Every structure is written in C-alpha cells, then in structure tokens.
Amino acid sequence: MRKFKQDMNRANTLIIRRQMVVCSREGLRKSRPAPKRFKDSMHKSNGRKDIKGQQPQKVIRKKSRRVTRCSCQARLTVRLCTKRMVYYASEFTTEHNHELTRPEHRHFMPSHRHVSDYDLAQVNTLRKVSVKPCLAYEYLVHQAGGHEFVGFTLRDLYNKMQGERKEIMIDGDAQSSIMWMNTQALRDPQFYCIFNVDEEGRLANMFWRDEQSLADYNAFGDVLIIDSTYKTNIYEKPLAVFVGTNNHRATVLFGCALLADETEETYMWAVTAFLTSMYGKKPISVITDSDDSMRNAVTTLIPEARHRLCSWHIGNNVTQHLEDAGAQKDFFHLMFAGLTIDQWESAWHYFVAMNELQDNSWVAGMYDKRERWAEAFFRDYFLLESPAPNDVS
C-alpha cells in the first residue's frame, strides 16, 4: 500500500480526501521516445562506411524490461466528514484486473523481502572465516528449510552488505575528520572547531576556522557573505561557507560548516558557532541568497546588521524569469542605479507597465523584498559587492 492522491480544503490546511493504492501494478508505464534510427539507408551496423566515407554510428538499444503495470484499480479512498470531523472509508476496491502472485512465489515480492540484523550478523561471521556471501546465503537457505523461508534473495543480501559498508565508510570518515581537527588544534592555538551529533550518535553538523580566518575577519569582517551549496558532496550534506572581501577585493575565507540539512534550526546553530569562534564580533552587513531559513537565522542572531540578497543569485533568476533582453537590462538598472527611494519607486512602476509584468509572480515577489536587493535602499550602508556582468547602469 502506498499514498496516491489527496485533496485539500480551500485554505490548504486540511486533507479532505486521501486515496491509497493497494497494488504494485497500479497505473501504466510511462512511454519513452523511440531510439533514433539511421536516416541513410546506406548505414549498416556491420562496420561498412557510408557514401561520405564516415563510420556509421551504432544505435544504442536499452534492454527492455518486463511490463508489470496494468492499471489495476484496487484502492482505498478515505474522506473527511465535515459535520462530525472524522474520516471514513468511502470506497474500497478489492478486485484486481490481473492474476495474483501464487503463494509459492510470494517470497519474491519486495514487500516480503527483508534482511534481518540476525541474518546479516550470521553472514558477517561466516565471512570472517573466509566463507563467500553466496555460500553463506546457501547455508541460510538450508537452515531455514528452503528459499521461500529465508525472507530475502541473494541480491538483497548483497545490497544490504553494500549499504552497511557505505555506512561504515561514512562513519569512518567522520571519525577521521574529527581526528584531523584535533591535530590542527594542536598545531594552531587559534584553531576553532565545534560539532554535534544526531539522535543516532552520528556526526550531524561541524564548523571550523583557523588562525588566518580569525585575522582576516578582524580586519575585513564588516561585510559577511554566507553561501551554501546543496548536497554536492558524496555525503549529501550542505556546505556553508562564511567569506568576505579584503582590501584588494579578493575573497577571503572566514569559516566553513558541514550541515545536516538546510532548516532554520541548523542555520541558527551554524551562525551561532561562527559568532562564538569570532569572540562575539558581529558584521555590519550580511549578504545571503534568497533562502528564508538562512535569512531568519541571520535576522534573529544579528538583528542590527543590514541584510542584503546576493546580486549574483538574483542575476541568475532574472535570466530565468524574464525572457526579454530589454526587460533584463531594465531590471539590472534598477538593481544598481544610484536613485533615491522615491525615484526608484517611480522607475519600478514604469518598468512593470512598459514590460507588461503585472501578472509576473516572480517580479511581484521581488518588489515585496526590494529593501534587500535594490541599491536605492543601501545608500547609507557599507557593502563590498561588485555589480553583475550584465549591469548597464
């Protein structure tokens, strides 16, 4: 059984209908485009050259999989009674439009396959005495009295062992990272590192900075830039970097943090760790991307700092949401033009009317947070940020 469809009320706060499908053969397989075939009849796959003397390209054919879905209608529908505010089963279809799995084959179904910790421990024990996993599996089959009583296949056992091996590797890397941090702390008296663990005792968040980062922040920490990359490493952990700009307009690193997720609570932990490592010194201005969780953490912990959105991220969004080159040019002008607030407001309304962007939701959203990206609202604040390459102001 799995979730299928749901309907919400008008306020989008309450589920009024939920549909569950009780068969793995529900729906139909999505159709895929046919592979490209040779246009020239002279092309052959036996290695002969075509009329132009070039080697013909081979058609890559994917192995066809067995069709298992047949739009089975077995499902359960639950509705909300608005008068009594209780859910009730409004429909329960038990008929299948296909033949069911025979009892002697049910152990091949995914819902019936599970490698228990006891079986995995037995296999690991046998591996220590040089017994291969395939032979260990046969021992489990003999012990259970047949394949149908084991509860999983040989492929399931290999997948479970691979997952355990990856988990051990990740935990080993976490331990190695902590040992490296301790080594750096012995070499560098000003080195700072802090981490925490999750409910299962695994490494969750880690922040660190060295002596050079502390010196750079004391000299150039008036403007702080916080940027995060979303799960670009093998551990699928967001990496948050705290950077700034020195007197040569070069990027300097203030600190790094590996985070468990991108929630507001996690960003609160990261920003708190950064401020603690810098002995409480707070920046005058903070530049971030458009992530609301990061913004809430910054405004809560550094309320006196001026918060601005990164023009580079906004520039990427401009090219995605505004197709007209003239509209993009006008938007960049409004971003960097040295206008007063009244002049900017008049120019904005003229920009929207001239480009017919009244119904553009992205433009309307950018206007609501104009105080965080338009130059007209930052004339009295110190910000070291270069204009985007597309700037025409």
Secondary structure by P-SEA (a helix, b strand, c coil): ccccbbbbccccccccbbbbbccccccccccccccccccccccccccccccccbbbbbbbbcccccccccccccbbbbbbccccccccccccccccccccccccccccccccccccaaaaaaaaaaaaacccaaaaaaaaaaaacccccccccaaaaaaaaaaaaaaaaaaaaaaaaaaaaaaaaaacccbbbbbcccccccccccccccaaaaaaaaacccbbbbbbbcccccccbbbbbbcccccccbbbbccccccccccaaaaaaaaaaaaaaaccccccbbbbcccaaaaaaaaaacccbbbbccaaaaaaaaaaccccaaaaaaaaaaacccccaaaaaaaaaaaaaaacccccaaaaaaaaacccccccccccccccccccccccc
